[in-house]
Amino acid sequence: MQIMGCKSFLSFICLTGYLCSRAFCDGPYQPNWKSLDSRPLPSWYDESKFGIFIHWGVFSVPSFGSEWFWWNWKERREFSYVAFMEQNYPPGFEYSEFAPEFTATFFNPDQWAELFEESGARYVVLTTKHHEGFTNWGSPVSWNWNSIDTGPHRDLVGDLAAAVRRRKLYYGVYHSLFEWFNPLYLYDKLNKFKTQKFVVEKTLPELYDLVRRYKPDIIWSDGDWEAPDTYWNSTGFLAWLYNDSPVKDTVVTNDRWGAGCGCKHGGFYNCKDKYSPGKLQNHKWEMCTSVDKRSWGYRRNMMMSDVMDLPSLLTNLLDTIAYGGNFLLNIGPTKDGTIAPIFEERLRGLGQWLRVNGEAIYASTPWRVQKENSTNIWYTSKGSSVYGIFTKWPIDNILQLESPKTFPNTTVTMLGIPKPLKWTTSPTKGLLISLSPLSPFTAPSKNGWTVKMEGVS
């Protein structure tokens, strides 16, 4: 089977029942990157700013090392993984035997959704399938390796979708294009990706099924890097997604659609895990990072020192939003479907901060200056308002801002306190804002505070 062009790809999806529409080739977006990259990003995504990422799967059962457990154990033969299996499981134990223990016994999607709403997140992205190939819904092309046939015997993707949307949050699906040990993928890989058995029989049917069944707001693609986008038929799928799918006007996608696509093609750019450019970008981007600094999936051997503290999470958030990005923060639930208390504490802490300071975050845009040089002061803007966000309270209660230019009608307030703050200017120090009689203990939020300035440039 050769790599398909638009017409042959259209024939394939019509024969398999996924689509029968000439608009796939004739619609406003053609199956090429020049056309697809011209699609405007739906505004809801940029306005949302903050989302929750969830890595959950069979890897949550051994819950050791990372979500790459199977690969590190069987392919890389890393000592710690091999020793873990030898010490805890009988000889000949196969990875597939973990699946029945992936029970999700205590999974309460409404509790999850309540936590995510309280965190201040505006969207949620769930792992529907990681590189291990196990699907968290009843994929028709993943027989006996899905959450309906084994393990939870439950549609995890659908259950969470319903709960999240009841909270008016957007819902996204993470999906790995490849699978480490799938024989069809290994066959195509052996053929240097000149054949597409895996794509036709596994990847594309799953993507179409996810879109038609759950109508996701985000498709967060991954696992693309070993093969070009022509092997994955990425442009064909995206042309259908943007022209004819039930979410054609609202869906957003990332940039992981084939080797070399990162930071070049797609909707928003991920570029790489934990991407943080440190400067303003000319294309919408997203930083994805994890509360557990060493893993995306849950680890029973996680130490407190491995967990990002709230000030660090807040700094990551501010570095992202000030430079025009979105912040996607990951947690890994347990095999039982519970979220570790330390993760919950971090998320609720962010939510408490955002309830006071969210005006400076949601629907904001980068200002002409994003961050004061070598300081802990970030700027955002919205309409005529400029926000200065700082995470270190000045010892003398005088906040010094070098960048804003003031006028006689300039006013300054702190978010959470309606009464204006007194200010003056200095030729050498810039805008000087008196924070008295407040202190970091009596201010309306902790770990970070926001001054709102009107009438500045």
DAMO-V726323 format. One record per helix or strand. SS is the DSSP state (helix for helix, strand for strand). FROM is the first residue (numbers start at 1). LEN is the number of residues. If there is no record, write none. Layout:
SS_FROM_LEN / SS_FROM_LEN
//
This chain:
helix_6_10 / helix_23_4 / helix_33_4 / helix_43_6 / strand_50_5 / helix_59_4 / helix_69_7 / helix_79_10 / helix_95_7 / helix_109_10 / strand_123_7 / strand_135_1 / strand_146_1 / helix_156_11 / strand_170_7 / helix_183_8 / helix_197_18 / strand_218_5 / helix_229_4 / helix_234_10 / strand_252_2 / strand_269_1 / strand_285_6 / strand_292_1 / helix_304_3 / strand_307_1 / helix_310_13 / strand_325_7 / helix_341_20 / strand_365_1 / strand_371_1 / strand_377_6 / strand_385_6 / strand_398_4 / strand_411_4 / strand_417_1 / strand_423_4 / strand_430_5 / strand_449_6
//
